[in-house]
Amino acid sequence: MQNSEPPSPVDRRPLIAALSGEGARRETQRFLKFLVVGAFGFLVDTGSLTVFVMVLSMNRVLAKGLAFSLAVLSNFIWNRVWTYPDSRSKPIGLQVAQFLLVSVVGLGINLLVFALCDRLVSRLAGAFAGLYAAQAAAVGVALFWNYAANRMLTYSDVGLGR
């Protein structure tokens, strides 16, 4: 026997309420804080990448992986302390694991974009320009993945707009 009633539409009222007015302001503030933390992480990433490649003559992709890892550690600490201080209902171990999972996928995205851009731009504009153009492209692409995935997974205990 089949149900003749059409499926009920998804009730979007709670989401709309969370993302309007005060809730939208709170989410915007969180996103801006995430960007500031990410900018600091970019400095950690780029600074250590520069030291690894230009001073220590490391392989660029290996150096990128190490630099990115240092930035991830910095970003987790600052996001937990400053961007999402109200995210404490999850055990820190679980939150670290979720952040690392998101970061590993982000690292894959980051390394793929970095390797492709570094190869292309280095051929066209030289090694120095290639290194930094690839860095900027990799970080820019990975930013969107990192924010969305961390907001939905790592910091899911903080309600939207709360």
C-alpha positions in Angstrom: 0.0 0.0 0.0 1.5 3.3 -1.0 1.0 6.6 0.7 -0.9 9.0 -1.6 0.3 12.1 0.1 3.2 14.0 -1.5 6.3 14.2 0.6 6.3 17.2 3.0 8.7 20.0 2.0 11.7 20.6 4.2 11.1 23.2 6.9 13.7 25.9 6.2 12.4 28.3 8.9 15.0 27.4 11.5 17.8 27.9 9.0 16.4 31.1 7.7 15.9 32.4 11.3 19.5 31.4 12.2 21.0 33.2 9.3 19.0 36.4 9.5 19.5 39.4 11.7 21.7 38.7 14.7 22.4 35.1 13.6 23.8 36.4 10.3 26.0 38.9 12.1 27.4 36.1 14.4 28.1 33.9 11.4 29.8 36.8 9.5 32.0 37.5 12.6 32.9 33.8 12.8 33.8 33.7 9.1 35.9 36.9 9.4 37.7 35.4 12.4 38.3 32.2 10.4 39.8 34.4 7.7 42.1 36.2 10.2 43.2 32.8 11.6 43.7 31.6 8.1 45.8 34.7 7.2 48.0 34.0 10.2 48.2 30.3 9.1 49.1 31.6 5.6 52.0 33.5 7.1 53.1 30.4 9.0 52.7 28.3 5.9 54.5 30.7 3.5 57.2 31.6 6.0 58.1 28.0 6.7 57.8 27.1 3.0 60.3 29.9 2.2 62.8 28.6 4.8 62.4 25.0 3.7 62.8 25.7 0.0 65.0 28.8 -0.2 67.3 28.2 2.8 67.2 24.4 3.3 66.8 23.5 -0.5 64.1 20.9 0.3 61.9 19.4 -2.4 59.1 21.9 -3.0 56.2 19.4 -2.6 57.7 17.9 0.6 58.4 21.4 1.9 54.8 22.4 1.1 53.4 19.4 3.0 55.5 20.2 6.1 54.7 23.9 5.9 51.0 23.2 5.5 51.1 20.9 8.6 52.6 23.6 10.8 49.8 26.0 9.6 47.1 23.4 10.3 48.3 23.1 13.9 48.3 26.8 14.3 44.9 27.2 12.8 43.3 24.5 15.0 44.6 26.2 18.2 43.5 29.7 17.1 40.1 28.6 15.8 39.3 26.6 18.9 40.4 29.5 21.2 39.2 32.5 19.3 36.8 31.7 16.4 34.7 29.1 18.1 35.3 29.5 21.9 31.8 28.2 22.5 32.6 24.9 20.8 33.3 22.9 23.9 30.6 20.2 24.0 32.8 17.9 22.0 35.8 16.3 23.5 39.0 18.0 22.3 40.3 14.7 21.0 37.3 14.2 18.7 37.5 17.8 17.6 41.2 17.4 16.7 40.4 14.2 14.8 37.7 16.0 12.8 39.9 19.0 12.2 42.7 16.7 11.0 40.3 14.8 8.7 39.1 18.0 7.1 42.8 19.2 6.9 44.0 16.0 5.2 41.4 16.4 2.5 42.3 20.1 2.3 46.0 19.2 2.1 45.3 16.9 -0.9 43.4 19.8 -2.6 46.2 22.2 -1.6 49.1 20.0 -2.8 47.3 19.2 -6.1 46.7 22.9 -6.9 50.2 23.8 -5.7 52.0 21.2 -7.8 50.0 22.1 -10.9 50.5 25.8 -10.5 54.1 25.6 -9.5 55.0 23.6 -12.6 53.1 25.9 -14.9 54.0 29.3 -13.5 57.7 28.3 -12.9 58.1 27.5 -16.6 56.5 30.8 -17.6 57.8 33.2 -15.0 60.6 31.5 -13.1 61.0 29.5 -9.9 60.5 32.4 -7.5 57.3 33.6 -9.1 56.1 30.0 -9.5 56.6 29.2 -5.8 54.5 32.1 -4.6 51.8 32.0 -7.3 51.3 28.3 -6.6 51.2 29.0 -2.8 48.5 31.7 -3.3 46.4 29.6 -5.6 46.6 26.5 -3.4 45.6 28.4 -0.2 42.8 30.2 -2.0 41.2 27.0 -3.3 41.6 25.1 -0.1 40.1 28.0 2.0 36.6 27.3 0.8 36.8 23.6 1.5 38.3 24.2 5.0 35.8 26.7 6.1 32.7 24.8 5.0 33.8 21.4 6.1 35.1 22.6 9.5 31.9 24.6 10.1 29.7 21.5 9.4 31.9 18.9 11.1 34.4 20.2 13.6 32.3 23.0 15.0 28.9 21.5 14.4 28.2 21.8 18.1 27.8 25.5 17.7 24.4 26.2 16.2 24.2 28.4 13.1 23.7 32.0 14.2 24.3 31.2 17.9 
